[in-house]
Each structure stands twice: as C-alpha cells, then as structure tokens.
Amino acid sequence: MKLRTFNLILCLGLLLGFPILGAEKYQPKLGLQTWTCRNMDFEQMVAFAVKHKLTYIQPFSKHINPMGSKEETLAKKAVLDKHGLTCYTFGVTRTYKEKEKNRKLFEFAKLMKIKIIVVEPGDLSQWDVLEELVKEYDIKLAIHNHGINSTYGSPEKVWKVIRSRDKRIGVCMDVGHITGAGFDAAKAFTEYKGRVYDIHLKDKKVEKVAGGKTVLLDVKVGAGSSNYNGLFKVLREAKWSGVLAIETDNGTYARNPTDFVKAAIKYVKKNH
C-alpha cells in the first residue's frame, strides 16, 4: 500500500471514529494485596489468587516473611512460579534505622525478583539509609499512606519526603485511605508527577454524623466516596503500567473475600 493511500485511510478512520489497527486500549493490571486474605495461610492464599485469575501478588509478612531464611523464601517463590503468580512487590513492611537490618529486606526482594517494596517508616530519619540501599540495589520503595493523622496521611506529607530524593522512591497510593483523609485520588495521582509506583484498590464511604464527626466505612470498590472515574481517567491518560492491588480492611469481607474480590474485578473491567 502506498504511503499516500495509507495516510488517507488513517485520516478517514480517525474522522469516522473507527479503531485503528495497532492502537492499544489501556488495560489496567489487577493484583491481590494479600492482607485481603489475612485469614488464610500461604497455600490457601495462592489457591484463592489462582481461582480469581489474579496473577500479580503483593504479600505481607504472614504469607511470606522477608526476614525468613533463604530456603524458605525460595520454596515459596517456587510455589508462586508453579502457579503462574508474580510477586511483583511486598509490603507494607517494617523498616529500621540500622542500614544492615534494612539490607535483609533488599536481599529478600532481590531473591524474589521484586522490583518495588512498600514501606511506611514512622521515623523519618530512616530515609537516608533507605535511599542508600535504593541506589545500591536499584529497587524502588513506595510510601504507603494511612489516615490523615498518620506520618504520610496527606499527599503533601508524602511529597515532602520524596521530592528531593532518588526518583526510585515514590508512592503506594491507598485509594481508600486517601479518600478517607479528605483528598481526591485522581488529583493526588497527577500531583505526584509520575512517582506513583503502586495502588491499593480500596474504597471508603465517608459519612458525616451528628456533631460533624466523620465516620469511615470500608466498602466494596466503587460503592464508596472514592473518585474512581477520575482516577481511571488519569491512569488511562498516563498509560500507567503499575498494578491495582485489590485490598480490604473490612473484617467481614476478609473472613470470606470472594464476593469482595469478584465485585472489585467486575467494577474495574466495567469502568476503567
């Protein structure tokens, strides 16, 4: 086909709204934050992830202990590999003032081939040694946010930490917590300027009760106050390549997370 003819077809297709061959529709990656399966042991969690076709796994310490032996770590990695599961990150995990204590965490990540570690250091003085290890191992750290009164409870607090540090130090944005703290996830994602490396797919319903007090309810994804339409829009525009890790803090859902996880998967597929 001559170039002129191809360009004519391309222009006509764009004008008529036809999909153009080679154009890729944005598809977010879905994963599992295994805190959702905190009432299960490692083998049960693996079976649950396989059943729901969630191949990206973010375990916490109950399911894989980062301070465990090399043999234990490799044995669990072999189980994940056997079932086609990728341990793409780990956390939220504890960090330490002592560099060598933190080194164990980075060695664990290297062994598991993990590219991102999710952390929430309560002591800001830890960041100097953590940054040194980020540079040494070329492994990213992502700061997780909890409620408004926590160390990283607002995007401003997080940005103060990461703005002057290595670009491999970024954000694990918990959508439920950022909503519960009174911020908009889409706006925060944009203002982090490409430093969001992981997202916890969670929702909170924010309700005002007598006296102006705010009550936060952990609900199914899409049933709360989070601006997911806005977030999905900015993710599409950025062609964000990270993982949306499904998570719930709701103890009732955690006792049997099947319905919660199914609803989250359905919601994302319908609305992304």
C-alpha positions, -999 to +999 in steps of 0.1 A: +000+000+000+014+034-009+021+059+018-004+084+005-032+058+003-024+046+039-025+081+053-059+088+036-073+056+051-059+066+085-074+101+084-108+087+073-108+062+101-100+088+127-127+111+114-153+083+114-142+071+149-131+037+137-104+019+158-071+020+141-050-012+137-022-012+162-038+012+186-039-004+221-067+001+245-055+007+280-060-023+303-051-018+340-033-047+357-052-062+386-035-078+415-041-090+451-028-074+483-028-105+504-040-085+535-074-092+519-066-129+526-052-124+561-073-152+575-058-177+550-024-194+552+000-192+523-013-222+504-049-210+507-040-175+495-022-190+465-053-211+456-075-180+461-054-159+437-053-187+411-091-192+413-097-155+407-070-152+380-051-126+399-015-132+388+001-102+405+006-108+442+016-083+469+021-104+500+025-092+536+046-109+562+021-135+572+023-151+538+060-145+531+084-135+558+111-111+544+133-119+574+130-157+569+157-180+556+168-181+520+155-216+517+120-207+530+119-177+506+129-198+476+105-225+485+076-201+485+088-184+453+088-219+436+051-223+446+042-190+431+061-197+400+045-231+396+010-214+397+020-186+373+019-159+401+042-130+401+053-115+435+056-080+419+061-062+453+059-067+490+045-048+520+036-029+538+068-039+556+087-026+586+119-007+582+148+001+606+173+029+615+201+004+610+212+001+574+222-036+577+188-045+591+172-030+561+197-047+538+180-080+547+148-066+532+165-057+500+183-090+497+149-107+501+135-085+473+164-094+451+159-131+458+122-129+449+129-106+419+107-080+434+110-045+419+091-025+445+090-026+483+060-009+500+070+009+532+057+033+558+086+043+581+073+060+612+108+075+618+117+100+590+154+097+599+154+062+583+152+077+548+189+084+545+199+048+548+169+036+528+179+058+500+214+045+500+200+009+496+177+020+468+207+032+449+228+002+457+201-024+447+182-005+421+149-015+438+121+010+443+105+020+476+068+031+476+054+050+506+020+038+517-005+062+532-028+056+561-052+081+578-049+118+579-031+119+613-005+093+602+031+101+592+021+100+555-016+109+558-016+136+532-001+139+497+018+170+509+035+149+537+045+123+512+058+148+487+080+164+513+098+131+517+101+121+480+106+155+462+144+157+470+152+121+470+161+095+443+133+090+418+131+054+427+115+065+460+078+070+452+043+063+463+020+033+470-013+052+469-040+036+490-072+050+474-094+042+504-072+059+529-065+089+507-103+093+502-110+089+539-084+116+547-104+140+525-083+140+493-091+132+457-071+102+444-071+114+407-058+148+418-032+133+440-020+109+413-014+138+390+003+159+416+028+131+424+043+137+389+048+101+378+060+089+412+031+066+419+045+030+417+017+010+432-020+015+440-042-002+466-076-007+452-098+000+482-128+022+489-141+041+519-175+056+524-172+089+541-203+098+562-209+128+584-228+121+617-242+143+645-217+169+657-198+170+624-178+139+631-167+118+601-173+081+601-153+059+576-167+026+564-146+002+544-169-008+515-167-026+482-147-009+454-170+015+436-196+017+465-178+044+485-167+080+482-135+075+461-134+092+427-126+061+407-140+076+375-115+104+378-087+081+388-092+057+359-092+087+335-058+099+346-044+063+346-055+060+310-040+093+301-007+084+317-008+048+304+001+039+339+018+004+339+015-004+376-008-028+394-041-021+411-038-044+442-073-053+455-074-048+492-100-045+521-097-035+557-132-048+564-130-077+587-163-092+575-151-092+539-118-107+549-135-137+565-147-147+531-132-123+505-147-140+474-176-116+468-155-086+476-128-096+451-153-106+424-171-072+428-138-053+425-127-072+394-161-066+378-161-029+387-127-022+372-135-041+340-167-022+336-155+013+345-118+016+336 
